[in-house]
């Protein structure tokens, strides 16, 4: 799209929304500071004045606006089949008419901010460009942290050499009944209204970097994924992995993992904690780039023990969303080991019932503040992947770690991923749901076609990453986690690296290659828990395979036929195995 067309679009939006003024964001630190000061003056954001916190602020969203609103999120393609059963579909013309009625005059008396932004390093040919129009200074301040906004992005947009994603956002009156997050992939357009929450309002994040980017990736021969990127350094060599986990299932913790003393010969480098764009390089390897420049992380549960890296980032230049406050004015959340809450996330005195911070409370902070931040995050090419990891939150069934037999089997593993839901989405917590590749809420087109796209890479390279599946969340008979998790997950990453280097063998099971007991450090894990962590129970897996018939059946002819072949192969193999393997 030529820049003149973008200017015409902005003119049309101004006529529709009727703001009192239009301000173009230049991306300077002064502009960011002024935005925070203006919000503080209007009472929209609260400066954190407690000792030990520098330039930190607290934002409280409306109680009805605290998470992604999936049931009001739409993919508006020319046909419903293109969007797939994984998305809510609306006809594009009807969608525009519906949402534009709400946008009409919604910015009257407000300022419209024009945010040119770049997803990925400015000098990378693989970065994505966008322009978001918004009436929210909270969005401006967060986009400054999460993307590369301002003049440099605008200069790149003006060259007319790149596709540009257009995004229109307004908080309007925050009426949940008039809340819509609409995506028009064929036009690279987003319209979001009625929400100020990050995933609904920071349009560079899930809307652009996943839903529309996945559409672009399908047509461009690459992948846009809900994945962290981390480097695992050992003995002078670094292996990079990308890992997909549903929200609030440990992505940030894994991306910033600090190995315990016993395994300090390993070090984790953080390239990204949430989104990865993957491309095949000329060498046939798959390369990963983090399109974001900051972290918008779930903060409950974060402390000096669970995630000391993230914990240490939160004392300067951070924006907190929906946390509680102590009597000293310090931000507080469940899992924090110091202080006691006095004011809850709504701004009311906390009476000791329920949670003081919202379970989906967030922090926004620059990636460069991370002590384990990898300079490779700014590499225009990205980093080469040795492995791809899929993981969900399941208290039973999936073993601690399993390696796929080949690329096709690895895609099957990702396609069957299931996890217990968390507070990151609106709805019931703790319900088991399928979340293929952790992309169910974010894939901008038919999930069956998405799986086919993943499978197509097998014909393009013989040098693809190995694929693994992990589960940190098995519970034992006492209802406690069988695996210590957190920093001790390095023990599993160590095995993954050793498999990539062909240094250790594995035992074959119908569901994948599992570690030999002596090849994983189970120190501190009881024998019973160890056996459970590596168990493959025939009865449970046969029930799982039956359940997959319904899962894949939703996508009809779009489901890859290879998946049915794998199901039948696994069923047949289970009929010749003992009741329990592992």
N, C-alpha and C positions, 0 to 999 in steps of 0.2 A: 504494500500500500504506500503510495506516495504521500509525502508530508502534507501537501496541499489538501489531500483527501482527509487526512487526520484533522487539519485545521477546520475544514468544513464540518466534520463530525462534531468537534468541540462547539462550534457555533450553533449547530442544531441542538446540542444538549443544553447550552445556555438558554436558548429559547424555550425549551421544554421545562427546565427546572427553575429558571428565573432567579438566579443568585443575585445578591446585591453587588458583588464584585468577584473577579476572577484573578487568582494569584498563581503564577508559575513557580514551582519549587526549583531552587538552584542546587540543593543538596549540600549546602555549606554547614559547617558546625554551628556558625552563628544562627543560621535559620533554624536548626534543630533546637538550640537553646531557647530561642525566642518562642518557638512553638510550645515547649514545655512551660515557659514562664506565662504565656498567654492562657494556657489551660489552667494553670495554678491560680491565676488571678480570677478566672471565671468560676473556680471551684470544681472544675471538671477532673482535676487530678490533684493529688495531695503530695506535696514534697515530704520525703522522709527525712526528718531532722534529728533522728537519734544518732548518738555518737557511733562512729564506725561505718556510717553509710554516707557516701559522697555522690551527689547528683542522682539520687534514686527517687522514684516517684511511685505512688499507688493510684491505680485506676480501678473504679468500681463500676462494673457494667450493670445494666438493668437486671433484676432477678430472673426475668424471663428470657434473658439473652446471655447465656453463660457457656454455650457449647455450639458445635456445628449443628445445623438444623437440617438433617438429611431429608426429612419428609417434605421440606419446602425447597429442596435443591433439585434443579431440573437440567437435563441435557436436551436441547432443542435442535434436533436434526430434521432433515427433510422427510425421513421415514422413521417410524418407531423401531424398526429392525436395526437401523444403524446405531441407535442409542443402546439397544439391548435391554433385557429384563433387569439388568443390574442398575439401571438408571430410571428415574422418573422422567417420562417424556412428555413434551408439549410440542404441538405444531408451532414452528417459528413465528408465523404471522399472528397466531392467537396469543403466543407468549409475549410478543412485543406489545400487543394491544392491552393485555392484562397488566403488565408491569408498568407501561408508560402512563397508565391512568394514575398510578400511585406516584410516579416520578413528577407528574405535572405540578409545577410550582412548589415542589418539596424543599427547595433551597431558598425560598423567598426570605429575605432578611439575613441570609447566611453567606459565607464566603465559599466559593468553589475553589479547591486547590487542584492544580494540574501537576501530576507527579510523573515525569518521565523516569523510567527505571530500566535497569539491566539485570537480568537473572544470570549470574555467572560473571567471571572476570571480564572487565570492560574490553580487554584486548583479545578475548577468545573468539574465534570464528564460530564456536558452538554455543555461545551465549544466546539468550532470548531477550527480546526487547518488548517493552510495554508502556502504556500510558494509562494511569488511573486518574479518574476525576472523582473527587470526594468532597463532602462537606465536613469531614471529621479530622480534627487536628490530631486525635489519637492515632488515626490511620497514618497521617503524615509522619508522626514521630516514630511509629513502629516500622513503617516502610523505610525510613532513613537507616534503621538498624538492620533490617532484614534483607534489603536489596541495595544495589548501587543506584541511588536516585540523583537526579539533577542534570547539570549542564553537560557532563560527559556522555551520559546516556542520550540526551537530546541530540547532541552532535551526531551520534551514531544513527539515531532514528532519521535524522535529516538527510542522510546519504541516500535514502530510498533503496538500499541494497538488501534490506532484511525485512522479514515479516514482522509486523507489530501487532501485539495483542492489545485491544482496546477494552478498558474496564470502566464502568460507571457505577458509582456507589453513593448511597446516601443513607444516613441513619433514619431520615424521615421522622416519624413519631414513635418508632420502636414498637409498633403494634404487631404482635406475633401473627395476627390474622392477615396482615398486609406485608408479611416478610417473604421475600423471594430471592433466591440465588439462582440465576439463570445463565446457562452457558450456550453459546451458539457457535459450535466448533467450525462449521463451514465458513463462518465470517470472522473467526478469531475474536469473538466479542463476548463480554461478560456484563451482566446487569445484576446488581445486588442492592437490595433496599430493605430497610426495616431492622437491620442488625448492626451492632457495633463490635461484635465479637470477632476475634482475630481471624479464624478460618473462614468466616463469612464476609469479612470486611477488608482484610489485607489481601487484595486480589492477586498480588504477585505470588502468594503462597500456594494453597491447595488449588484455587481456581485456575491460575495460569500454569504454575510449575508442574501440576499433575493432570488436571482434567483436560485443559486445552493442549498442554504439551504432549500428553499421551496420544492425542489425535494427530498432532504434528509429527510425532515420532513414528506412528504407524505408516504415515505417508512418506516419511523421510528416511526410513530404514534405521531408526535408533529406538531407544527405550527411555521413557520418563517414569521413574519408580519412587515409591514411598520407602526409601532405604537410607540408612546411615552409610557412611563411608569411613573406614578406619584403617590405619596402617599398624601392622603387628611387627615390631622390630625385635630381632634376636640375632646375636652373633654377627652384627654388622649388616644384616640383610633385612629388608622390609617387604612383607607381603601385604597387599591391600585386599580388603574384603568389603563387599556391600551386603547389608543385612536388612531384611524386611520384617518388621514387627508391627502389629496393630498399635494404635496410639495408647500410651500409658502402659506399655508392656516391656519397657526397659531399653528402648533405642538409645535415649540420651545416656543412660548409665553405661551401656556397652560402648558407645562412641567415646566416652571419657573414662574408661575403665583404668583403675590403678591396680596392678597386680599386688597381691600380698607379698610380704617380705621373702617368703620361700621361693617366689617366682619373679623376683625383681630383675632377673636376667632378660625378662621380656618387658617391652614398653609399648604402650598404645599411643598412636598419633591420631588426633581427631581431624578428619577432613570435612565431615559433615554429620549432622545428627538426625536428619529427617528426609531429605530428598536427594536423589541421585539421577543424573542423566547419563545414560550408558551408550557408547558408540564403539563400533569395531574400528581398530586402528589399522594402518597399513601392514602392521606385523601380524594381523590376525587375532591379536589379543583384544579383549573388551576393556575399554577405558571408561572411567567414571569421573564425572565432574559434579561438584556441589553447586547448584545454582544460587544458593542463599549465602548471605554474608553475616547472618546472625542466627540466634537460637530463640525459638518461641516454645519453651519447654514447660511441661507439667511440673509444678514445684512441690506439691505434697509428697512426702516421703523422702525428700532430698535433705541430707545432712552430711556431716563430716565423715560418717561411716559408710553410708550407702553410695554417695557420689561426691567425694571431697572436691573434685575438680569443679563441678557445677556449683557446689556450695561456696567455693572461694571466689567465684565470679560475681556473686550477687551483692557485693558490698559497694559497688560503684557503677554509675552510669547504667543502671538497670531500671526497667519499667515492670512493676509488679501489677498483676491483674487479679482482683478478687481474693487477696490474702487477708488475714486478720492482722490486728495490731496489738502489741503488748502495752502495758501502762507507760513504758518508756518511749513508745512510738516506733518500736522496731517491727518490721514485717514478721509475721508468724504464720506457720502452717502445720498441719498434722505431720508428725515425723521430725519436726525440728526439736532439737534436744535442749535448747536454751530458751528461757523466758516462758511466760504464760500469757495466753490471749486475754485481752480485755474488751476489745472491739471486734466484732465479727466482720465477715467479708461484705455484709450489707451496710456496715457503718453503725450498727446497733450494739449496745452493750451485750456481751456474750454471757448467756446464762448457764453455760455448762452442759447444754443439751445439744446433741448432734455435733456437726463439725464446725469449727470456728472459721476456717478457710474453706472456700468452695473446693470440692474434690477435683475440679478441673481448673483450679487456680494456676496462673501462668507467670513466667518471667520472660522478658525480652532483653537480650543482651548481645553485644557484638561478638562474633566468633573470634575476633582477634584478642579478646580478653581471656580466652581459654588458655590455661597454662600448657595444655597438650596440643594446642593448635598447630596443625601441620602447614608449613610453608607451601607444600604441594597443593593446598587448597586454592592457591592463586595461579597454578600452572594452567595455561590456556588449553593444553591437551587433556588435562585431567591426570588420573593415576591408573596404572594397569591392574586389573583384578586377577587375583589368584583363585578366589572363591566367592560364591554367592551363598548367603545363609537365609533360610526362612525360619521363623519362629513364632509360635503363638502361646497363649496362656491356657494350658490345659492341665487339669489336676490329675488326669489319668491318660491312658492310651499311649501317647507319643513318648518314646524313650528320650533320654538326655540328649543324644545326638545320633544322627544317622546320615550316611553319605549316599547320595543317589548313584545308581549304577551307571547312568549316562545322562546326557543333556535332556533327552525326552523324559526320562524318569524324574529328573530334577524339576522340570516344568510341572509334571504331575504332582510332585510334592507341594510345590507352591500353589497349584490350582486347588488343592484339597485342604489348604491351611484353614484351621478353625481356631477360634479364641473366645474366651469369656469376655463379654463386653465390659467397658470401663466408662468412667464419667466423661470421657472426651466427646461423646455424642449424646444427644438428647434421647432418653429412653431408659429402659430397664437395665440396671447394672447386674452383671453376673450371668446373663443369658449366653449360652453357647451359640455362636453363629459362624457360618462359613465366611471367611474373609480372604479370598484368593490373592496371594502375593501381597497381602495387607493393602490391596488396592480397591476393594469393593466400593468404598465411598468415593473413590478418586479417579477411576477409569472413565475416560470421557467418551467411550464408545462400547460396543457390544463385547462383553467379557469373553465370549467364545472366540471372536475374531482376535482379541488381545492374546489369548493363549496360542492361537495359530501364528500370530506375529512372533511371539517368543520362540516357538518351534522352528520358525524359518531360519533362525541364525545357525542352526546345525548344518545347513547346506552352504553356509557362507564362510565357515572357518573350522579348522581342526584344532584350534588353539583356544577354545573357550574355557571360562573358569569352571572349576568343579563346583557342584552344588550340594549343600548340606541342609539338614533340618535339625533345629534344637528345641528343647523345651525345658526351661529353668523351673517350671512351676508345678511339677508333680507333687502330690501330697501323699503322705504315708497314712497308715491305719489310724494314727493319732491325730490326723488332720493338720499336721505340720509339714512344711516344705521338706522334701527329701534331699534336696540339693541346696548347698549354702548360698549360691548365687553371687551377685554383685562382683566384687573383685576376683572371687574364686572362679568366675566364668573363664578366666584366662586358662584354666586347666583344659577346658574343652577347646578353646581357640588354639592352644598348643597342639592338640591332637589334629585339628583341622589343618594347621600348617604342616605338620609332619606327614599327613596324608598327601598334601599337595606336593611335597618334596619326595614322596614315595619312600619315606623312612620307616613307616610302620605298616603292618598288615591289618586286616579287618576281618570280622566274621560275617559271613553271608547270612541274611535272613530274608524272608519274603518281602519285607518293606524297605530294605536297603542294607548297606554295609555298616555294622556297628563295631565299636571299639572292642578289642580284647581287654579283659579286666585289668591286666598289668600295664596297659598303655595309657590309662587315665589315672590321675592322682585322686584317689578316693580317701585321702587322709581326713579323719574327722567325720566320715560318713559311715553309718553302721552297715554291717553286712546285709541286713535285710533291706535297708534303703538302697544300697548299691545294686542289689539284685533287682529291685523294682525299677530302678532307673534305666537298666539295660534290658528289661523284659519286653518281650513281644508276645502278647497273650492272644492265642488263636481266636477264641470266642469273641473277644472285644473287636479284633480287627475284621473278622467276618461281618460283624454288625456294622462296622464302619464302612466296609466296601458296599454293603447293601444300601446304606444311607447315601453313598455317593451317586447311586443311580438317580435319585431324586435331584441331587445337586446338579449333576451334569445335564439331566433331562430338561432343566429350565432353559438351557441354551440351544436345545434342539439340534438342528443340522450344523450349527456353528461350533458345536463342541468337537474338538479334534478326535478323529476315530482312534488315534493312538491310545487315548485314555481308556477306552473300552477294552482294548487289547491288554493293557497293563492290569486292569481290574481282573480280567479273566485269568491272566497269568498268575497273579497273586492268589486268587481263590484256589487255583489248581495246586499251587505250591503249598498252601496252608493245609490242604487235605492230606499231604504226605509228611507233615512235620509233627513233632511232639506238641502237646498241649501248650507248653510255654518254652520259648527259646530266649537266649540272651544270657 
